[in-house]
């Protein structure tokens, strides 16, 4: 089946889901873009406009998950991590072993723990409580061929037609090849990797560091301290990833340090913007209420803090960011603490 004849599904009409749908469509792929909001589907059908851009005529809107499963063998689920399991529970009954799912969600799903419990000090998360999106897909459906789409994929730049690269990670070479064939273009280069866990963890954990980098930007700090935070933050990402069973190699590639640099330095990044506004003095509540899309790193920070406690890891940046974001810890004090933290070895994960 060539990509001009194949119909591909994208679940999630947010900025990244819309970007991927438009990339597919610009490659001549008939694309079914799902949104659970029926009024949004109707509006886009009437105008072919969404998020400030004109969508390709190859994109068809739908609010019917069953239709997506029936018409599309390959589906890209790209929705916020907190809603991912609920979506899969609705989609799962319509899926078959022949389906391929390549998700583009950068975060974690909780199992057996309520979200509210994450802010209680007595809460303990284990690895069994924290699931990547590929694990959720396996838990909630019969799908076997699963992949992850990750990398420096700032949606605004993709929709502007600016060049970038991404990684499709999967244990299955077929999944990587199918995704690469569909998405590769002059503006979008697709790398492949079989290290799916490390790729998923890279995509989730870098959002925490992006919040910290944004705080420094909001405080008018310079590039030296920002570079220090990003590099030491990468070290913490790798320590958490290795504790969870991932190979550190994934963190050093396009989906790891590549995505980290983009997300932690750009005002087009929701996580950087969240941190920057916090650093400028905005309150947590006002930022959350006014941002049009969720900054995934806020939720991931709560989960990573609990995981670090479970694995008994020394992750001072993660700890300090948690204290600043959720407990009102004074930012200058947090910065002073990190500057005085007794880092003895520069690179300790190789």
Secondary structure, DSSP 4 states (H G I P E B T S, - for coil): --TTT-EEEEE--SHHHHHHHHHHHHTT-EEEEE-S-HHHHHHHHHH-EETTEEPPTTEEEE--HHHHHHH-SEEEE---HHHHHHHHHHHGGG--TT-EEEE---S-EESSS-GGGGG-TT----GGGEE-HHHHHHHHSS--EEEEEESS--HHHHHTT--EEEEEE-S-HHHHHHHHHHH--SSEEEEEES-HHHHHHHHHHHHHHHHHHHHHHHTT--HHHHHHHHHHHHHHHHHHHHHTT--GGGGGSIIIIIHHHHHTT-TTSHHHHHHHHHHTT--HHHHHHH-SS--HHHHHHHHHHHHHHHHT---HHHHHHHHHHHH---HHHHHHHHHHS----S----
